[in-house]
């Protein structure tokens, strides 16, 4: 998220695509290598190694992704709060685009 905020509008798509490419290449190369290295060290066959080592590697990856997302969300919230400080809330106009007809709402019960 911080990568998108720090990039000019005209280059944002290219920068995000390069970031996704790099993260996928690293994830696809490090994950299988880590599982194979752990299974060789333990001296297990392929089936037990997958059951024993793939699950912890997946859990560690999910935890790392959640922590990274949390940090990005915190950065985005700070930027949003800073942008809100300059708004004149008296000048805001809210438009209802839901198309709900409130005259059909029961006025009783």
N, C-alpha and C positions, 0 to 999 in steps of 0.2 A: 504494500500500500504506500509506503513512504517512497518507493521507487517511482510510483506514478505521480505523486505530488511534486517530486523534485525534477521531473522531466518536462520539457516544453511540450505543448499540446501537439505540435506537428510530428514529434518523434515518439510519442507515448506508446503507440502500438508496436513499433519496432523494438523499443527497449524492453517492453514486457514480453514480447515473443522470444527475444534472446535470453531473457532471464528464465523463462519456462523451459526453453531448450536446454540450457545449462543445468538446471535443477533436475530435469528428467534424465539427462545423460549421466549425471553423478549418481542419481538414485538407482538407475538401472545397472550401473557398473559396480557400485559399492555394495549394494544389498546382496546379490548372488555370491559375490566374492567373500563377503563376511560369513555367509552361511556355509559355503564350502570349506573355508579355513577352519571354522569351528568344528565342523563334522570330521575333518581330517585329524584335528588335534585330539578329538575324543575317541577316534578309532571305531566309529559306528558305521553301519551300512547306510544306504541312502534313505530308506523308509524311516527308521528311528531318528536319523539326523534331521530330517525335515520336520518331524513332529517336535523334537526337542529344541531345535535352534531357530527354526523359522518363526515360531510364535513370539519368542522374546525379541527377535530383531524387528518384527512388525510392531510390537507394542512400543519399543523404544522409538521407532520412526513416528508412530502416531503421537507420542508424548512430545517429541521434538517439534512436530508440525503444529500441535496445539499451542505450545509455548511461543513459537514464532508468530502464529496468528494473533495470540493475545497481545504480544508486543506491538504488532502492526495496528491492531485495533486501538490500543492505547494512544499511539501516535496519531491516528486518524481522529480520535475523540478530542485530543488537544488542539489539533488544527481546526476542527469544527467549532470548538468553544471559542477559540481566538477569533474566528470569522464572525461568530454571533455577537461579539462585543461591539462591533461597528454597525449593527442593524438598528434602524428606527422602527420599533415594534408598532408604533401608532400608525405608521404608513403602510403596513402590510395589509393585503387584501386576500381573503380566502374565498376560493371559488369551489362550490360543490359540484363535482362532475359525476356523481354517482347515479343521478337520474331517479332518485327515490322520490316517489310522490307521497308526501306527508299527509295529504288530505284524506288518504285511504286508511290512515292509522286510527284504530279505535280510540276514542277519548274516554273510555270507561274500562273498568276491570283490570 
